[in-house]
């Protein structure tokens, strides 16, 4: 429990203090946000705002995790390292994308093939490594079985698991990327989901099958390799994003950029895969799913009928064009995300209670 508290507090402190320093550094180098001409007109004022702010919470999360382990004297676990690797790897791909946008003045950043190749390399490495490092009970960080609140069904095998893991990683990283269009929207939504995973990891640890002999009902336990470590990582991410939100909320002093959005999406997917809550993530991260689907619907409708369903996609820009202020859209979308987290946690608890 102390690890979780230290990780969250350190992550929060580091981004609260460190983000202004990053803002000054990025502003001095002229690394400002590129604004597309086809976006909402009100976004014109955002041009030049420092971007690549994801660097702040990526570094803060890693440092918070390590310091929490050092302070409490606890061992670093494979599951935590794997999620941090996935987060940092996806963040590096996003950083290269942001850097090219700014330095080369190319609005689309990395070429599509290069960006996809980077994501695939990081995702495949994570998927393969997550099936290694079995503990004394034979549990590897990830499982080749699908999961909702725990594993179910038969094993899909390592090859299909890698495909499935890649799908989750790409879907979530691009989902957060699409959501990151308004000041604080993606950051605030991510804080809620990481908070949920902090609770899930702690609950799984307390009800772990490794302690089955001490549980009231040994059948209602979770077979997860390092649940407490996942809670520590989630807490570090929650604190780091919370501190970053202080500077990222409207009017934003800094944007996370693809550096941050791809990193956050990767971390969410990693936590879901290693905590055996893969399908549950679609509910916990419901806002990201909803916004991604708005783009799919918009593109599909235009290609098939030549007509658009929304005034603009992603969905948050549709409401902006309807006259909603940016802050109004963000707050209402946060409320939707909060309800998704409540429903998701309710289903997680109900799944555990049903086994009792």
N, C-alpha and C positions, 0 to 999 in steps of 0.2 A: 504493500500500500504506500509506503514511504517513497518508493521508486516513482510511482505514478504522480504523487504530489510534487516531488522535486522536478521531475521532467517537465510537467506543465508549467510550474512557476519559473523555471529557468528559461524555457522556450518563450514565455510571455515577456520576461525581462529583456532577453536578448533582442527581440524584434522591436520592443518599445524604444530601447536605447540605440540599437544598431541601425534601424531603418533610416532615421534622419541622416546618419553618416553616409549611408549608401545613396540617399537622395542627392546629397551635396556632391558626391563623387561622380554620379551619373550625369548630373546637371553640368558639372565642370567639363566633362568629356563631350557634352552635347548629345547624349544618348536619350533622345526624346521620342515620344510615341508618334508613329505615322498614322494619320487618320485617312481612311478611305473616302473618296469623293461620293460614293453611293450610300453612305451611312446617313443617319439622321442629322439634320443641319445643326442641331443643338450641340453636337459632339465636336464642332469645329474649335471650340474653346479649349478642348483637351489636347490639341496638337502641341507637341513639345514637352508634355509632362514626362518626367523620367519613367522609363519602363525597365523591364528585366528585374523587377522587385522580388521575383521569386527567389533570387539569390539569398535574400535576407532570411526567409523562413526555411529554406533548405538547409543553410548552414546552421541556423539556430536550432533546428530539430535534431540534427546530427550531434551538435555540441551538447544539447540538453540531454539526449539519450546517454551519451558517454559519461557526462558529469553525474547524472543520476545514479549510474552504475558505480562510479568511483566513490561517491559520497556514501552510498549504502553498502558498499563492499560486495554487491551482487555480481554474478557472472554475466557476461554478454552472451546472448543466445543466438542461435542461427536464424531463428524466425525474424527477430528484430533486425538483424544485419541484412537479411534478404529484402525486407520491405524498404529499408533505407537505401539499399543498392538500387532497387527499382525506382524509387523516388528520385535519387540523384542522377541515375542514368537517363530517365525520361526528361529530367530538368536540363541535362546537358544538351539533349537533342533540341529542346525548346530554346536554350540559350543560343545555339548556333543559328536557329531560325530567326530569333530576335536580332542578333548581331548583324546578319545579312540584311535584314529589313532596314536597320538604322544606318550602317556604314555604307552599304551598296545602294541605299535608297531604292530597294526593290520591294514593293508592297507585299508580295507573296512570300518573301523570305526564301527559305530552302526550296529547291526544286521538289516537287511532290515525290518523286522516286527516292531522292536522297533522304527526305524526311521519313518516309515509310521504312526505308532500309534501316535507319537509325533506331526507330521504334521496334522493328522486328528483331534486331540484334539484341537490344536490351531485354525485350520481352521473352525471347527464346532462352537467353541466358538465365533469366529469373526462373522460368518454368522448369528448365532442366535441373538447375541447382536445388529447387524447392522439393524435388523428389529424392534428394540425397540426404545425408546426415541423419540417419535413423537414430532414435534414442534407445534407452535400455528396454523400452516397451515395444520397440519396432516401429514407432511413429516417425514419419518424415514430416517436415514442415507443411507440405501440401499432400493432398490425397488424390488418387486417380478416380475417385467417385465424385459425382455431383453432390451439391449440398444446398440446403435451404437454411435451417437453423442447426443442422448437423448433416453428416453424410447420409445419403440414401441410395438405394439401387445397387447395380453392379458396377464394377470398375470399367471405365472406358478405355483403359490402357494408356501408357505414357505418351504415345503419339497424338491421340485425340485429346488427351489432357493438355498438351502443349498448344494445340490449335485452340482449344476452349480458353485457356489462360490468355493467349494472344488476343482473342476476341474481346475478352473482358478488359484487358489493359488498354487496347486501342479504343474501345467504346467509351470507357470512363475518362481517359485522358482527353479525347476529343469532345466528350460531353461537357467536361469542366471548361475546356477551351471555348466552346460555343457559349457557355453561360457567362464567361468573363467579358461582358460587353458593357456593363454599367458599374459605376463606382461601388465597390464593396460587395456586389452581388455574389460572385463566386466564392469570395473569401468568407463571408458570413455563413453561406450555406455549407461550406466545407467544415467550419467550426462545429456546426451542429452534428454532422455525420461523424466527425472524429470524436466528438463527445460520446456519441452512441457506441462507437467501437471501444472507447475506454471502459464503458460500463460492461459491454459484452465480454471483453477480455478478462475483466476482473471477476465477473460472474462465472465464466468458464473455468477460471483458475480455482475458485472456491468450490466448484462442483466438478472438479477434474476426476476422471477415472483413475488417475494416478493415486488419488486419496480415497478410493472406493471403500476401503475397509473402515474409514472414519465417517462415511456419509450415512445419513439416515436411510436413504434409498439408493443403493449402489447402481441400480438400473437407470436412474435418472442422472447420468453423468456425461461429461463431454470428453471425447477422445481427440484432444488438440495438443500438439507437441509443446508449444510454449505460450500459452494464453496470457500469462502475466507479462511476458515480454512484449507481446502485441499491444497490451493495454498501455505499457510504458511509451511505446512509439506513438500510439494514438494520442496519448496525453501530451507528449512533446509537440506533436503536430497541432493539436487543438490550441495549446498555449501560444505557439509561434504564430499561428494564423490569427489568433485573437489580438496579439500585439500588433501584427501587421495591419489589421483592420483599422486600428487607430489612425493610421496614415493613409489607408486606402479608401476609407469611406468618403462620401461626397462632402465637399469637392476634393477628389483624390490628389494627394501630393505625389503619389507614385502608383504605377500599375504593375501587376505581377508579370504581365507578358506571357508568351508561350513558355518561358522558363518556369514560371510558377504553375500555370494551368496544367501543363503536361505532367509536371512533378506531382501535383495534388491528385490528378486522375490516376496516375500510376500507384500512388500510395493507397488510395481507396481500393483499387482492384487488388493490390497485394494483401491488404488487411482482410478483405473478403475471402480471398482464396485460402489464406493460411489459417483463418479462424473458422473455416468450413461454413461460411454464410454467403455463398456465391449468389444465389437467386434472391436472397434477402436484400442484397445491396441495391437491387432495382427499386425496392420500396424505400429503404433508408435514404438513398440518393434520388428520390423521386423527381425532384426539381430538375436535375441534370438529364434524366430520362425524358421528361416532358419537353424540355427545350430542344433536345436532340431530335425528338420525334417531330417537333414543329418544322424543323429543317427538312427532314425526310418527306413529310407530307407536302410541304411547299414545292420542293423539287419534283416530287412524283406527280403532283397535280399539274404543274406547269408543263412537264414533258408529255403527259398523256392528254391533257385538255387545252393547254395553252393559257389556262387561267390560274391565278394565285388565290390560295385560301386565305392567306394573311397579307396585310399591307406590306409587311416586311418580315423576314425571318433572320435570326432566331426570334422566338416569341416575345422576348422583352422589348424588342424594337417595334413590334406590332402595336403594343400598348402605348409606347412613346408617340407613335404617329397618330394614335387616337386622341392624344392630348394629355395623357397622364404625365406628370412630372417624373423625372428620373428617380427621385427619392421615394415617391409613391409606389412606383413599380418595384423598386428594391425591397421596400418594407413588406409589401403584400406578397412578393415572391418568397421572402424570408418566412412569412407566416405559413405559406404552403409547404415550404421545406420543413418547418418545425412540425407540422401535422404529419408529414411523411415519416419523420423520425419517431414520433410518438406511436404511430401505427406499426412501424417496423419493430420497435422495441416491445410493443404489446404482443406481436406475433412471435417474437423470439422467446418471451417469457411463457406464452401459451404453449409453445412447442416443448419447452422444458417441463412445464407443469403437467402436460398430457402424459408424459412418460412416468409420472409418479402415480 
